[in-house]
Structures are given as structure tokens and as C-alpha cells.
């Protein structure tokens, strides 16, 4: 570890935090966000939804269970959520190189070096989180050995185009054909569909699927502002004219709302944790959910054919939508939740039940 090398975090308002370096020895800039999960840094760092962001982990001790190897299953990394690290930088309070876990193959610091991602530890992440809670998500930069870099705002770019695949791929060999739009998909979405007897055709974010023969349509999670995905929105509008089942997760929820002529907006600091409570509208059922998003659907802009499906109990923001008559629904949270609570995994069963009914 580079314990002696000078490194600091500088926020766009000028606030500085000085710490110690681990990971890649370089400077980096992006949007500073925080995640309150106790575990799951392996999954978080490979989640494409963090593209362009400097991630702060609020749990004090990080690195103690290391990083698993790149074993594959069904053509996917078994323990990762994508093929690579997507964060711009990592901020932790206390980091350890001494890891212990049955499937660990390397330290977190060595993993960051492989993907040229800088890390900083030894700073007060509680104070940093308080600032982000009060002022909202901020731009920032990790400056290594006084090698300054300009501030970078990932919100001004189409991040989905950067993380989506370029050509279609097929996973599994199930009875039901599901087209999955890759806006930055987490692998556990694919695993969850394969487990339910689906053949999953993964297609690029801007692929025109409207004339393809599929039994169900699924829109994945992804990073950034959903309004950049105009091609996806236009294709969804066409898909709404049919009765084939459709569902979406996270960014997919926002894209379904935009295709239904509703609006989205940027949240103050987003929802990124494993313990967000969401209630199913019209019931007294509340669920513990895993979330990672910076934008939300505006409930007040939903047309008469659509209605909220879930609501966040912390701030009353939208957590899903559904069509009033067609088999279309979505969730803002992650029912596949790896790692995280599995309270809402039944949404995959609901989608596949719609698929089976349509195929019948």
C-alpha cells in the first residue's frame, strides 16, 4: 500500500479531506456519492450504475473479505455484476490489506490497481456523508501527489452508451424468450431470469427490438440521466402498442415512465443502500430494498393509464409504476439485489408469470 504518498479529496465547494492512498496511484474526478451498505463492495464496484462516480462507502472497515476470483457460470462472472470496475474512485474510512474469506483471491487494493482506479482511506467518511446529505451530490476529485485534474461531471454525458454492449448476446436455453435491453445491466438480473426458465437475449441500449420475436421485454438498470436514452424511449413507445409483457428495473423504471410521457428529475443525493423501505401502493406491505440511483420518476406526471406501484417510505419518491390494463410494470429498486435483501425477488416471478400467460 502507498501509505506515505500524499493524496486528498477535494469537493467542488473547496472542502478538502486528506488521507492515504491505496489502489492505483493516479488522480481522478467525478460525482461523489455515498453507499450505506455494510457489505457488497465487490458487487457495488462492478455495478455499471456507478459509472463516472467516486463512491464513498460509509461502513467503517473495508477490504476485510478481499475480492473473489473471476470464475464464470453461464458465460457470466460468478461473483461480479459486470465485466469490469465502473467507479472512478473509492473513498473509505479504514482499509485493510489483510483479508479472510473462503473464495478471496486478492486484496481490494490490488483489484483497484488492475483497473487503474484510485482509492483513498483514513478520512472522516461520516463528515463527508453529512456534507453530501446537506448539500446534495457534489462533483469532486481525488488528487494524488499534487497531480491536479479538472472537475468532471458525468451527468452531462450519455453514460448508458458507454456501458452497454455493442452486439447482442444470448444466455441460457430456457423455454421463454426474454429480450433484455442492456442499459448497464447487472449480471444477477440475467441469472435471475435464467433460473426461471428464460432464454435471455441481451441487446444494446439503442437496438430496435420492436420487430423481434420475444415473449417478454426487460429493461435493465444503468447509470446517469435517463433522458439521454431517446432511442430506447422511442422503441418502448412502439412496444407499448402491443400486449407483450414488459418490466424494468432502476433506470428501466424511469425509461418506462418517460416512454409513457411522464417526467423524471434528479434527486438531491440519490438512494444507494441495502435498506431502503418501499411500500406497495394500495396495500400495507412494506419491503426492504436495495437501491442505486440518482434520478426518479415524477408521480404527478403519470398519465391516466399509469399509476405508482411502489413508494419510498423515507421520502415518498416513486419506486415503480404499472399500467392499469396491460402487463407492464417496473421497480426503481433492485429485486435481484446482489448483494442485498431478496424481499422483492418475487417481482421476477410476476414478470415470468406474465410471460407464460402471454405465450399460452
C-alpha positions in Angstrom: 0.0 0.0 0.0 1.1 3.6 -0.7 0.6 4.8 2.9 3.1 7.6 2.6 2.0 9.2 -0.7 0.1 12.4 -0.4 -3.5 12.1 -1.5 -6.6 14.2 -0.9 -10.2 14.5 -1.8 -11.4 18.0 -3.0 -15.1 18.8 -3.3 -16.4 21.3 -5.8 -17.1 23.8 -2.9 -13.4 23.6 -2.0 -13.7 21.3 1.0 -10.6 19.1 1.4 -10.1 15.7 3.1 -6.5 14.4 3.4 -5.9 10.7 3.6 -3.8 7.8 2.5 -3.6 6.1 -0.9 -4.5 2.6 -1.9 -5.3 1.2 -5.3 -4.0 2.9 -8.4 -1.5 5.8 -8.0 -3.3 8.4 -10.0 -5.8 11.3 -9.8 -9.4 11.1 -10.8 -12.5 13.2 -11.0 -16.3 12.5 -10.9 -19.5 12.8 -9.0 -19.1 12.0 -5.3 -21.8 9.7 -3.9 -22.2 7.5 -0.8 -23.4 3.9 -0.2 -24.6 2.8 3.3 -24.3 -0.9 2.8 -22.4 -3.0 5.3 -21.2 -5.5 2.7 -21.1 -5.9 -1.0 -18.3 -3.7 -2.3 -17.4 -6.4 -4.9 -20.9 -6.1 -6.3 -21.0 -2.3 -6.0 -17.7 -1.6 -7.7 -18.8 -3.7 -10.7 -22.2 -2.2 -10.9 -22.4 -0.1 -14.2 -24.8 2.3 -12.5 -21.8 3.8 -10.7 -20.2 4.8 -14.0 -18.4 8.2 -13.6 -18.8 8.3 -9.8 -16.4 8.5 -6.9 -18.0 6.1 -4.4 -17.9 6.6 -0.6 -18.5 3.5 1.5 -19.9 4.6 4.9 -19.3 1.2 6.6 -16.0 1.8 8.6 -13.9 -1.2 7.8 -13.5 -2.1 4.1 -11.3 -4.8 2.5 -11.5 -7.5 5.2 -13.1 -10.1 2.9 -10.9 -9.4 -0.1 -12.1 -10.0 -3.7 -13.1 -13.3 -5.3 -11.6 -14.7 -8.5 -13.1 -14.4 -12.0 -14.9 -17.7 -12.1 -17.7 -17.9 -14.7 -21.1 -19.6 -14.8 -23.5 -19.4 -17.8 -21.0 -17.1 -19.5 -21.1 -14.6 -16.7 -18.6 -13.7 -13.9 -19.9 -15.8 -10.9 -19.3 -13.2 -8.2 -19.3 -9.9 -10.1 -22.1 -7.8 -11.5 -20.3 -6.9 -14.8 -17.0 -7.5 -16.6 -15.1 -4.6 -15.0 -14.9 -1.9 -12.3 -17.0 1.1 -13.2 -16.4 3.5 -10.4 -14.0 6.5 -11.0 -12.6 6.3 -7.4 -13.2 4.8 -4.0 -13.3 6.5 -0.6 -13.3 4.6 2.7 -12.7 5.3 6.3 -10.5 2.3 7.3 -8.9 -0.1 4.8 -7.1 -3.3 5.4 -4.9 -5.4 3.2 -5.4 -8.4 5.5 -8.4 -10.2 4.1 -10.0 -13.6 5.0 -12.8 -15.2 3.0 -13.3 -18.7 1.6 -13.3 -17.5 -2.0 -11.0 -14.5 -1.8 -8.2 -14.4 -4.3 -6.7 -10.9 -4.0 -6.9 -7.7 -1.9 -9.3 -4.9 -2.7 -6.3 -2.6 -3.3 -4.7 -4.9 -5.8 -8.1 -5.2 -7.6 -8.3 -1.4 -7.9 -4.8 -1.3 -9.3 -5.8 -3.8 -12.0 -8.4 -1.4 -13.3 -6.5 1.8 -12.6 -8.9 3.1 -10.0 -7.5 5.2 -7.2 -8.6 4.8 -3.6 -8.3 7.0 -0.5 -8.7 5.9 3.1 -8.1 7.4 6.5 -10.6 10.3 6.1 -13.8 11.0 8.1 -16.4 9.5 5.9 -19.1 10.4 8.4 -18.3 14.1 8.0 -18.2 13.7 4.2 -21.6 12.0 4.2 -23.0 14.8 6.3 -21.9 17.3 3.7 -23.4 15.3 0.9 -26.6 14.9 2.8 -26.9 18.6 3.4 -25.7 20.0 0.1 -26.5 17.1 -2.2 -24.4 15.0 -4.5 -21.3 17.0 -5.5 -18.5 16.9 -8.0 -15.1 16.1 -6.6 -11.6 14.8 -7.4 -9.1 12.6 -5.8 -5.7 14.3 -6.2 -2.7 12.0 -6.0 0.8 13.5 -5.3 -0.5 17.0 -6.3 -1.3 15.9 -9.8 -4.4 18.1 -10.2 -7.2 17.2 -12.7 -10.2 19.2 -13.8 -13.7 18.5 -12.3 -15.7 16.1 -14.4 -19.5 16.0 -14.5 -20.7 12.6 -15.7 -24.3 13.8 -15.7 -23.6 15.7 -18.9 -22.8 12.6 -20.9 -24.8 9.6 -22.1 -23.3 7.1 -19.7 -25.6 4.3 -20.9 -24.0 4.3 -24.3 -20.6 3.8 -22.6 -21.5 0.7 -20.6 -24.0 -1.0 -22.9 -22.9 -3.9 -25.1 -22.3 -3.3 -28.8 -23.7 -6.5 -30.2 -26.5 -8.9 -28.9 -25.6 -11.9 -26.8 -27.7 -14.9 -25.8 -27.6 -16.5 -22.3 -29.4 -19.6 -21.1 -31.6 -22.1 -23.0 -35.0 -21.8 -21.3 -38.5 -22.2 -22.7 -39.4 -18.5 -22.7 -37.6 -15.9 -24.8 -36.9 -12.7 -23.0 -35.3 -9.7 -24.7 -33.2 -7.7 -22.1 -32.2 -4.2 -23.0 -28.7 -3.5 -21.7 -28.5 0.0 -20.3 -25.8 -1.2 -17.8 -27.2 -4.5 -16.7 -26.2 -6.2 -13.5 -25.4 -9.8 -14.1 -27.8 -11.0 -11.4 -30.7 -9.9 -13.5 -29.6 -12.3 -16.2 -29.0 -15.0 -13.6 -32.5 -14.5 -12.1 -34.2 -14.8 -15.5 -32.2 -17.9 -16.5 -33.2 -19.5 -13.2 -36.8 -19.0 -14.2 -36.6 -20.9 -17.5 -35.8 -18.0 -19.7 -33.5 -17.7 -22.8 -32.1 -14.2 -22.4 -31.2 -12.2 -25.5 -29.2 -9.2 -24.3 -29.3 -6.3 -26.8 -27.7 -2.8 -26.9 -29.5 0.2 -25.4 -30.4 1.6 -28.8 -31.2 -1.7 -30.5 -34.6 -1.7 -32.3 -36.3 -4.8 -30.9 -39.8 -3.9 -32.0 -39.9 -6.4 -34.8 -38.1 -9.3 -32.9 -40.0 -12.4 -31.8 -39.9 -12.4 -28.0 -42.2 -13.4 -25.2 -41.3 -10.7 -22.7 -39.3 -7.4 -22.6 -37.0 -6.4 -19.8 -35.2 -3.0 -19.4 -32.1 -3.1 -17.2 -30.6 -0.7 -14.7 -28.0 1.8 -15.8 -26.1 5.0 -15.0 -26.9 8.7 -15.5 -29.8 10.7 -16.8 -32.4 8.5 -18.5 -33.4 11.4 -20.8 -30.2 10.7 -22.9 -31.7 7.3 -23.9 -34.0 8.7 -26.6 -33.6 5.6 -28.9 -34.7 3.3 -26.0 -37.7 5.5 -25.2 -38.8 5.6 -28.8 -38.6 1.8 -29.1 -40.6 1.4 -25.8 -43.3 3.6 -27.1 -43.7 1.2 -30.0 -43.6 -1.8 -27.7 -46.5 -0.3 -25.6 -48.8 -0.7 -28.6 -48.6 -4.5 -28.2 -49.6 -6.6 -25.2 -46.3 -8.4 -24.7 -45.2 -8.3 -21.0 -42.7 -5.5 -20.1 -40.8 -4.8 -16.9 -37.9 -2.6 -15.9 -35.5 -2.1 -13.0 -34.0 1.1 -11.8 -33.2 3.1 -14.9 -35.6 0.8 -16.7 -38.3 2.1 -14.4 -37.5 5.7 -15.4 -37.4 4.8 -19.1 -40.8 3.1 -18.9 -42.2 6.3 -17.3 -40.6 8.6 -19.9 -42.0 6.3 -22.7 -45.4 6.8 -21.1 -45.0 10.6 -21.4 -44.2 11.1 -17.7 -41.2 13.1 -16.4 -38.1 12.3 -14.4 -35.9 14.5 -12.2 -32.5 14.4 -10.4 -32.6 13.5 -6.7 -30.6 15.6 -4.2 -28.2 12.8 -3.3 -29.9 9.6 -4.7 -30.7 6.3 -3.0 -27.8 4.0 -2.6 -28.1 1.4 0.1 -29.4 -2.1 1.0 -32.1 -1.0 3.5 -34.5 1.4 1.7 -38.1 0.8 2.7 -40.7 0.7 -0.1 -44.4 0.2 0.3 -46.7 -1.4 -2.4 -49.4 1.1 -3.2 -52.9 0.2 -2.1 -51.6 -2.3 0.5 -49.9 -2.3 3.9 -47.0 -4.4 2.5 -43.6 -2.8 3.0 -40.4 -4.3 1.7 -36.7 -3.8 2.5 -35.0 -3.0 -0.8 -31.5 -2.5 -2.3 -31.2 0.7 -4.4 -28.7 2.6 -6.5 -30.0 5.6 -8.5 -29.7 9.3 -8.7 -32.9 10.1 -10.7 -36.6 9.4 -10.0 -39.9 9.3 -11.8 -42.3 12.2 -11.1 -45.5 10.6 -9.8 -47.5 13.7 -10.6 -46.8 13.5 -14.3 -48.1 9.9 -14.8 -51.0 9.8 -17.3 -54.3 8.1 -16.5 -53.2 4.8 -18.0 -50.4 4.5 -15.4 -50.1 4.6 -11.7 -47.4 4.2 -9.0 -46.7 0.6 -7.9 -44.3 1.3 -5.0 -43.4 4.4 -2.9 -40.3 5.1 -0.9 -41.3 5.4 2.8 -38.4 7.7 3.6 -39.1 10.5 1.1 -42.3 9.4 -0.8 -40.5 9.2 -4.1 -41.5 6.8 -6.8 -40.3 3.2 -6.6 -42.2 1.7 -9.5 -45.0 2.1 -12.0 -47.6 -0.1 -13.6 -50.1 0.1 -16.5 -53.7 0.0 -15.5 -54.7 -2.7 -18.0 -51.6 -4.2 -19.8 -48.9 -6.4 -18.3 -46.4 -3.6 -17.9 -44.8 -2.8 -14.5 -41.4 -1.7 -13.1 -39.4 -1.2 -9.9 -37.0 1.5 -9.0 -35.2 -0.7 -6.6 -33.3 -3.9 -7.3 -35.2 -7.2 -6.8 -32.1 -9.1 -7.9 -30.2 -7.4 -5.1 -26.7 -9.0 -5.1 -25.6 -8.4 -2.5 -28.6 -7.3 -0.6 -32.1 -8.2 0.6 -34.1 -10.6 -1.5 -37.5 -9.5 -0.2 -38.7 -8.4 -3.6 -37.4 -11.2 -5.8 -41.0 -12.2 -6.3 -41.1 -9.5 -9.0 -39.2 -11.8 -11.3 -41.9 -14.4 -10.7 -44.6 -11.9 -11.5 -42.9 -11.0 -14.8 -42.3 -14.6 -15.8 -45.9 -15.4 -14.9 -47.0 -12.6 -17.3 -44.6 -14.1 -19.9 -46.1 -17.6 -19.5 -49.7 -16.3 -19.8 -48.8 -14.3 -22.9 -47.1 -17.3 -24.5 -50.1 -19.5 -23.7 
